[in-house]
Structures are given as structure tokens and as C-alpha cells.
Amino acid sequence: MDFYVFLVTVPNIEEGKKIARVLVESKLAACVNIIHNILSIYSWKGNIEEDNEHLLIIKTKESKGELIIQKVKELHSYSEPECIGLKINKGSETYLNWISEVVD
């Protein structure tokens, strides 16, 4: 079984908590960490933008990846939210087993 970490930036903590709760309550993710106050500098529609954001780190199984992407797009206020999945190549066997048990 393959496991993934998804990275999602959000504009405020309330939106991050809403997305995190929906993902965990619906058993799409075992855990979502929220890192407060990151600075993002990015190109958007021909301009260089700078914003304070928060970062969600979402732990899940590969099989839930498309559903997570869909749910983030549905709940997110950005027109094009970041939702990047990275395969977990190594991890504690007991932690990965926990993800497997929690994610439906």
C-alpha cells in the first residue's frame, strides 16, 4: 500500500481548520497538520505576489488522492488552490499502519 502527504496552502486559519476537519471526519486523511504563518512569493496572472498563508500537511493513502484534490477544490476559497501530493518513500511501520487503519 502506498501513502502520500499532500501540501495545501490556505489564506487563513479558519479555512485551514475547516478543510482539515472535513478531510479527517470523512476519513480521507488520518491527520492534517497546520503550520501557521508562512510567507508565499509566487507568480500569478503576470504579477509577482507576496502573501501570508498557512500550510496544511495532509497524511493519507494514495487511493484517496483524487478525492482529496476534489474536496480541497470544493472547500477552498482560491480559484486555483495548491494541492500537491508527495509519495512517502519511508516511514515508521507503526505510523503507516495507523494511517491505513484510520483512512477508510
N, CA, C and O of each residue as an XYZ file, in Angstrom:
416
protein
N       0.846     -1.175      0.000
C       0.000      0.000      0.000
C       0.891      1.238      0.000
O       1.905      1.281      0.697
N       0.509      2.247     -0.786
C       1.276      3.482     -0.866
C       0.605      4.583     -0.050
O      -0.620      4.652      0.049
N       1.432      5.431      0.524
C       0.971      6.533      1.361
C       1.475      7.844      0.779
O       2.515      7.894      0.122
N       0.718      8.899      1.033
C       1.039     10.211      0.480
C       0.913     11.301      1.528
O       0.183     11.167      2.510
N       1.643     12.386      1.298
C       1.494     13.637      2.021
C       1.051     14.660      0.980
O       1.687     14.798     -0.065
N      -0.025     15.368      1.258
C      -0.474     16.451      0.395
C      -0.177     17.773      1.074
O      -0.358     17.918      2.283
N       0.283     18.742      0.286
C       0.552     20.091      0.763
C      -0.502     21.021      0.172
O      -0.736     21.023     -1.037
N      -1.131     21.808      1.035
C      -2.163     22.746      0.613
C      -1.956     24.044      1.385
O      -1.889     24.024      2.614
N      -1.853     25.169      0.686
C      -1.787     26.459      1.364
C      -3.189     27.048      1.439
O      -4.011     26.858      0.542
N      -3.441     27.765      2.528
C      -4.744     28.409      2.748
C      -4.514     29.850      3.208
O      -3.470     30.161      3.782
N      -5.498     30.739      2.954
C      -5.308     32.150      3.290
C      -5.471     32.477      4.766
O      -4.948     33.487      5.236
N      -6.191     31.634      5.503
C      -6.409     31.925      6.918
C      -6.621     30.624      7.691
O      -6.921     29.578      7.116
N      -6.459     30.718      8.990
C      -6.511     29.521      9.833
C      -7.901     28.905      9.863
O      -8.036     27.684      9.951
N      -8.934     29.737      9.792
C     -10.308     29.203      9.822
C     -10.564     28.295      8.627
O     -11.143     27.218      8.772
N     -10.131     28.730      7.444
C     -10.314     27.900      6.249
C      -9.486     26.621      6.352
O      -9.945     25.552      5.951
N      -8.280     26.725      6.881
C      -7.442     25.544      7.059
C      -8.072     24.541      8.002
O      -8.061     23.341      7.730
N      -8.626     25.023      9.117
C      -9.273     24.117     10.075
C     -10.514     23.473      9.470
O     -10.794     22.302      9.725
N     -11.259     24.232      8.669
C     -12.457     23.684      8.029
C     -12.078     22.540      7.083
O     -12.668     21.461      7.131
N     -11.095     22.790      6.232
C     -10.655     21.755      5.282
C     -10.107     20.552      6.040
O     -10.438     19.414      5.708
N      -9.273     20.785      7.051
C      -8.678     19.692      7.826
C      -9.756     18.831      8.481
O      -9.701     17.603      8.409
N     -10.725     19.468      9.113
C     -11.787     18.714      9.794
C     -12.602     17.867      8.826
O     -12.920     16.713      9.115
N     -12.940     18.447      7.672
C     -13.713     17.683      6.680
C     -12.916     16.468      6.210
O     -13.467     15.372      6.107
N     -11.642     16.649      5.928
C     -10.824     15.530      5.435
C     -10.681     14.431      6.478
O     -10.762     13.249      6.144
N     -10.468     14.808      7.743
C     -10.303     13.801      8.794
C     -11.647     13.160      9.146
O     -11.728     11.940      9.292
N     -12.697     13.964      9.282
C     -14.014     13.412      9.635
C     -14.558     12.478      8.555
O     -15.252     11.510      8.864
N     -14.248     12.764      7.296
C     -14.721     11.906      6.202
C     -13.772     10.746      5.924
O     -13.977      9.984      4.979
N     -12.742     10.613      6.742
C     -11.761      9.522      6.663
C     -10.975      9.514      5.354
O     -10.527      8.463      4.895
N     -10.812     10.696      4.762
C      -9.932     10.829      3.603
C      -8.493     11.025      4.039
O      -7.567     10.726      3.285
N      -8.296     11.528      5.260
C      -6.959     11.753      5.806
C      -6.915     11.255      7.248
O      -7.906     11.331      7.974
N      -5.758     10.749      7.648
C      -5.579     10.312      9.032
C      -5.264     11.499      9.933
O      -5.656     11.525     11.100
N      -4.553     12.482      9.383
C      -4.096     13.620     10.176
C      -3.808     14.780      9.241
O      -3.342     14.588      8.118
N      -4.090     15.991      9.716
C      -3.706     17.204      8.997
C      -3.013     18.125      9.990
O      -3.601     18.527     10.994
N      -1.762     18.456      9.701
C      -1.034     19.444     10.490
C      -1.225     20.798      9.826
O      -1.283     20.898      8.600
N      -1.323     21.843     10.648
C      -1.443     23.196     10.123
C      -0.240     24.000     10.630
O      -0.071     24.204     11.832
N       0.575     24.442      9.698
C       1.723     25.280     10.028
C       1.292     26.730      9.819
O       0.901     27.127      8.721
N       1.373     27.505     10.888
C       0.935     28.895     10.860
C       1.968     29.807     10.214
O       3.175     29.587     10.307
N       1.450     30.831      9.561
C       2.251     31.975      9.113
C       3.477     31.626      8.281
O       4.616     31.753      8.731
N       3.218     31.189      7.071
C       4.299     31.045      6.102
C       4.198     32.219      5.134
O       3.115     32.771      4.939
N       5.287     32.592      4.544
C       5.300     33.657      3.546
C       5.429     33.014      2.179
O       6.377     32.273      1.921
N       4.476     33.297      1.305
C       4.497     32.753     -0.053
C       4.749     33.871     -1.049
O       4.074     34.899     -1.020
N       5.715     33.672     -1.925
C       6.007     34.591     -3.023
C       5.827     33.780     -4.296
O       6.461     32.740     -4.478
N       4.954     34.267     -5.178
C       4.578     33.472     -6.339
C       4.160     34.365     -7.505
O       3.833     35.539     -7.329
N       4.181     33.781     -8.683
C       3.740     34.478     -9.884
C       2.268     34.139    -10.129
O       1.890     32.967    -10.144
N       1.439     35.172    -10.321
C       0.008     34.954    -10.563
C      -0.491     36.005    -11.546
O      -0.463     37.203    -11.267
N      -0.947     35.532    -12.702
C      -1.515     36.398    -13.744
C      -0.569     37.535    -14.123
O      -0.972     38.690    -14.266
N       0.714     37.164    -14.281
C       1.704     38.118    -14.747
C       2.312     39.010    -13.673
O       3.162     39.846    -13.979
N       1.896     38.851    -12.432
C       2.428     39.661    -11.336
C       3.134     38.778    -10.311
O       2.792     37.609    -10.138
N       4.124     39.357     -9.636
C       4.757     38.675     -8.511
C       3.978     39.085     -7.266
O       3.881     40.270     -6.947
N       3.429     38.102     -6.570
C       2.593     38.335     -5.396
C       3.327     37.868     -4.140
O       4.215     37.018     -4.206
N       2.948     38.430     -3.012
C       3.502     38.037     -1.717
C       2.350     38.014     -0.711
O       1.655     39.013     -0.524
N       2.157     36.860     -0.067
C       1.051     36.711      0.882
C       1.471     35.889      2.090
O       2.311     34.995      1.995
N       0.872     36.210      3.220
C       0.975     35.356      4.394
C      -0.093     34.280      4.272
O      -1.263     34.576      4.029
N       0.317     33.039      4.441
C      -0.600     31.913      4.325
C      -0.332     30.931      5.453
O       0.516     31.164      6.315
N      -1.063     29.839      5.431
C      -0.859     28.724      6.352
C      -0.745     27.473      5.491
O      -1.318     27.408      4.404
N      -0.013     26.489      5.973
C       0.247     25.274      5.196
C      -0.385     24.072      5.871
O      -0.146     23.807      7.049
N      -1.194     23.350      5.112
C      -1.752     22.083      5.577
C      -0.850     20.951      5.099
O      -0.457     20.910      3.933
N      -0.526     20.036      6.005
C       0.208     18.816      5.661
C      -0.742     17.663      5.942
O      -1.074     17.380      7.094
N      -1.172     17.005      4.879
C      -2.241     16.017      4.942
C      -1.646     14.623      4.732
O      -0.999     14.372      3.716
N      -1.863     13.720      5.686
C      -1.361     12.347      5.565
C      -2.495     11.408      5.200
O      -3.551     11.405      5.831
N      -2.250     10.590      4.142
C      -3.321      9.748      3.626
C      -2.762      8.564      2.840
O      -1.549      8.376      2.738
N      -3.673      7.780      2.294
C      -3.318      6.692      1.382
C      -3.408      7.198     -0.056
O      -4.186      8.103     -0.356
N      -2.617      6.614     -0.930
C      -2.619      7.004     -2.340
C      -4.022      6.913     -2.934
O      -4.401      7.753     -3.750
N      -4.780      5.925     -2.543
C      -6.113      5.698     -3.119
C      -7.080      6.844     -2.849
O      -8.110      6.942     -3.516
N      -6.777      7.711     -1.892
C      -7.658      8.848     -1.558
C      -7.215     10.143     -2.224
O      -7.850     11.180     -2.035
N      -6.139     10.099     -2.995
C      -5.561     11.307     -3.579
C      -6.522     12.120     -4.420
O      -6.645     13.327     -4.212
N      -7.200     11.498     -5.355
C      -8.122     12.244     -6.226
C      -9.290     12.825     -5.440
O      -9.744     13.933     -5.722
N      -9.772     12.079     -4.459
C     -10.867     12.592     -3.623
C     -10.415     13.786     -2.791
O     -11.182     14.729     -2.593
N      -9.184     13.755     -2.308
C      -8.652     14.895     -1.558
C      -8.546     16.119     -2.459
O      -8.935     17.217     -2.061
N      -8.029     15.942     -3.660
C      -7.925     17.058     -4.606
C      -9.301     17.656     -4.878
O      -9.460     18.877     -4.871
N     -10.289     16.806     -5.117
C     -11.654     17.280     -5.379
C     -12.222     18.025     -4.173
O     -12.819     19.091     -4.327
N     -12.041     17.473     -2.981
C     -12.596     18.080     -1.769
C     -11.910     19.426     -1.482
O     -12.574     20.383     -1.082
N     -10.603     19.502     -1.680
C      -9.894     20.770     -1.474
C     -10.425     21.825     -2.444
O     -10.686     22.956     -2.035
N     -10.588     21.475     -3.719
C     -11.130     22.423     -4.695
C     -12.528     22.880     -4.304
O     -12.874     24.049     -4.476
N     -13.317     21.977     -3.787
C     -14.693     22.288     -3.386
C     -14.740     23.250     -2.198
O     -15.574     24.155     -2.169
N     -13.853     23.061     -1.221
C     -13.901     23.817      0.027
C     -13.033     25.078      0.038
O     -13.241     25.964      0.867
N     -12.082     25.161     -0.860
C     -11.070     26.217     -0.839
C     -11.599     27.503     -1.474
O     -12.383     27.459     -2.421
N     -11.166     28.639     -0.946
C     -11.602     29.932     -1.487
C     -10.779     30.389     -2.695
O     -11.221     31.270     -3.433
N      -9.597     29.813     -2.913
C      -8.782     30.200     -4.071
C      -9.367     29.607     -5.343
O      -9.936     28.516     -5.324
N      -9.225     30.330     -6.452
C      -9.695     29.801     -7.734
C      -8.818     28.644     -8.216
O      -9.283     27.776     -8.955
N      -7.561     28.632     -7.800
C      -6.639     27.549     -8.163
C      -5.806     27.166     -6.948
O      -4.644     27.560     -6.848
N      -6.386     26.400     -6.020
C      -5.647     26.074     -4.799
C      -4.494     25.097     -5.045
O      -4.565     24.208     -5.894
N      -3.434     25.303     -4.267
C      -2.322     24.354     -4.281
C      -2.787     23.057     -3.638
O      -3.372     23.068     -2.555
N      -2.530     21.954     -4.299
C      -2.813     20.637     -3.729
C      -1.828     19.674     -4.388
O      -2.087     19.136     -5.465
N      -0.701     19.471     -3.725
C       0.404     18.695     -4.287
C       0.609     17.439     -3.450
O       0.803     17.522     -2.237
N       0.566     16.283     -4.092
C       0.765     15.017     -3.402
C       2.175     14.497     -3.582
O       2.690     14.437     -4.698
N       2.796     14.121     -2.475
C       4.147     13.564     -2.487
C       4.108     12.166     -1.878
O       3.573     11.970     -0.787
N       4.673     11.206     -2.585
C       4.700      9.837     -2.093
C       5.641      9.725     -0.902
O       6.746     10.268     -0.913
N       5.192      9.019      0.116
C       6.038      8.738      1.278
C       6.877      7.512      0.937
O       6.344      6.412      0.793
N       8.179      7.698      0.809
C       9.063      6.591      0.446
C       9.486      5.759      1.644
O       9.748      4.564      1.509
N       9.554      6.368      2.794
C       9.931      5.664      4.023
C       9.124      6.237      5.160
O       8.735      7.405      5.137
N       8.874      5.409      6.156
C       8.163      5.871      7.337
C       8.105      4.780      8.380
O       8.334      3.605      8.092
N       7.802      5.181      9.572
C       7.627      4.228     10.654
C       6.502      3.261     10.299
O       5.400      3.685      9.950
N       6.777      1.987     10.387
C       5.781      0.979     10.023
C       4.516      1.125     10.861
O       3.406      0.991     10.347
N       4.683      1.396     12.138
C       3.507      1.524     13.005
C       2.694      2.778     12.650
O       1.465      2.754     12.721
N       3.368      3.867     12.272
C       2.649      5.086     11.873
C       1.895      4.860     10.565
O       0.739      5.261     10.430
N       2.554      4.217      9.604
C       1.898      3.941      8.330
C       0.725      2.975      8.520
O      -0.302      3.111      7.855
N       0.871      2.016      9.408
C      -0.245      1.111      9.728
C      -1.417      1.885     10.312
O      -2.573      1.601     10.000
N      -1.110      2.885     11.178
C      -2.151      3.718     11.744
C      -2.912      4.482     10.661
O      -4.141      4.544     10.691
N      -2.177      5.068      9.699
C      -2.827      5.760      8.571
C      -3.757      4.786      7.860
O      -4.906      5.112      7.562
N      -3.251      3.593      7.594
C      -4.048      2.581      6.892
C      -5.331      2.228      7.649
O      -6.381      2.032      7.037
N      -5.245      2.149      8.954
C      -6.419      1.809      9.773
C      -7.437      2.940      9.841
O      -8.642      2.691      9.874
N      -6.961      4.177      9.863
C      -7.833      5.342     10.061
C      -8.496      5.806      8.757
O      -9.663      6.196      8.752
N      -7.747      5.760      7.665
C      -8.284      6.223      6.379
C      -9.150      5.103      5.790
O      -8.701      3.971      5.612
N     -10.372      5.450      5.503
C     -11.355      4.451      5.042
C     -11.202      4.129      3.575
O     -11.951      3.311      3.041
